[in-house]
Amino acid sequence: MKAVDPATGEVVGGITAWTWAGLLGIDMLWVHEEHRRDGWGGRLLRAAEEEARRRGCDRATVSSFTFQAPDFYRRHGYVETGRTLGIPGGAEDVHFHKSLTGNPAGEEQENPHRN
């Protein structure tokens, strides 16, 4: 999926993702540096989540290096679930999860049959 500036026709960003067994997996989301404060990233992310819901997905996953956009995903409701250490340059790969059903990310639904 790509984002095109309607005023110029310029491609300003894009997202690649997949769906499988109720899960949306985001591989890459990018926005041209000149357009990063214009809301394109959020629009692309919401469009991917909406398409995933249309396909029956109820959760999403993504990772972002610490030098990239972990705060972006947090602002959009993603919850950190872990980190991969040892990325070159002292960085870490931050792993995120989000519920697409309105339940808080990472929380299990109440199970009345659980002891």
C-alpha positions in Angstrom: 0.0 0.0 0.0 1.4 3.4 -0.8 0.6 7.0 0.2 0.4 9.6 -2.5 0.2 13.4 -1.9 -2.9 14.5 -3.7 -1.5 18.0 -4.3 1.7 16.8 -6.1 1.1 13.1 -7.0 4.3 12.3 -5.2 4.7 9.0 -3.4 5.4 10.0 0.2 5.3 6.7 2.0 4.2 3.1 2.0 3.6 0.0 4.1 4.1 -3.7 3.5 2.3 -6.2 5.7 0.7 -9.6 5.7 -2.2 -11.3 7.4 -2.4 -14.9 8.5 -4.6 -16.8 11.1 -6.0 -13.6 12.6 -2.7 -11.8 12.8 -1.6 -8.6 11.0 2.2 -8.6 10.6 3.7 -5.3 9.6 7.1 -5.7 7.8 7.9 -2.1 6.9 6.3 1.3 7.2 8.1 4.2 5.7 7.4 7.9 5.1 9.7 10.2 3.2 11.7 12.4 5.7 10.1 15.6 4.4 6.6 14.3 5.2 7.1 12.6 8.6 5.1 15.2 10.5 2.2 15.3 8.1 0.2 12.3 9.4 1.0 10.0 6.6 2.4 7.3 8.8 -0.7 7.2 11.0 -2.9 7.1 7.9 -1.0 4.2 6.4 -1.0 2.3 9.7 -4.8 2.8 10.2 -5.5 1.7 6.6 -3.5 -1.5 7.2 -5.3 -2.2 10.4 -8.7 -1.6 8.8 -7.8 -4.0 5.9 -6.6 -6.6 8.5 -9.9 -6.3 10.4 -11.8 -6.7 7.1 -9.8 -10.0 6.6 -10.8 -11.1 10.1 -7.7 -10.2 12.0 -8.0 -9.4 15.7 -4.3 -8.5 16.5 -1.2 -6.9 15.0 2.5 -7.2 15.5 5.4 -5.1 14.4 9.0 -4.4 15.5 11.1 -1.2 15.2 14.7 -0.5 16.0 15.3 1.9 18.9 16.8 4.4 16.4 13.6 4.3 14.2 10.0 4.6 15.4 9.1 2.8 18.6 7.4 5.9 20.0 5.3 6.1 16.8 3.9 2.7 17.5 3.3 3.4 21.1 1.3 6.5 20.2 -0.9 4.3 18.0 -1.8 1.9 20.8 1.0 -0.7 20.3 2.4 -2.3 23.5 6.0 -3.4 23.9 6.2 -7.2 24.3 10.0 -7.7 24.2 13.3 -6.6 22.8 16.1 -8.3 20.8 19.4 -7.0 22.1 22.8 -6.9 20.3 21.8 -5.0 17.2 24.9 -3.3 15.7 25.6 0.2 17.0 24.1 -0.6 20.4 20.5 -0.5 19.1 17.7 -2.9 20.1 14.8 -4.3 18.1 11.6 -3.5 20.0 8.7 -5.9 19.5 5.1 -4.7 19.7 1.5 -6.1 19.8 -1.9 -4.5 19.4 -5.4 -5.8 19.8 -7.5 -4.9 16.8 -10.8 -5.6 18.7 -10.7 -2.8 21.2 -9.3 -5.0 24.1 -6.1 -3.5 25.5 -3.0 -5.0 23.8 -1.5 -7.9 25.6 -4.5 -8.5 27.9 -6.3 -11.8 27.8 -10.0 -11.9 27.8 -11.7 -13.0 31.0 -12.2 -16.7 31.0 -15.0 -17.8 33.5 -13.8 -21.4 33.3 -10.2 -20.7 34.4 -9.3 -21.6 38.0 
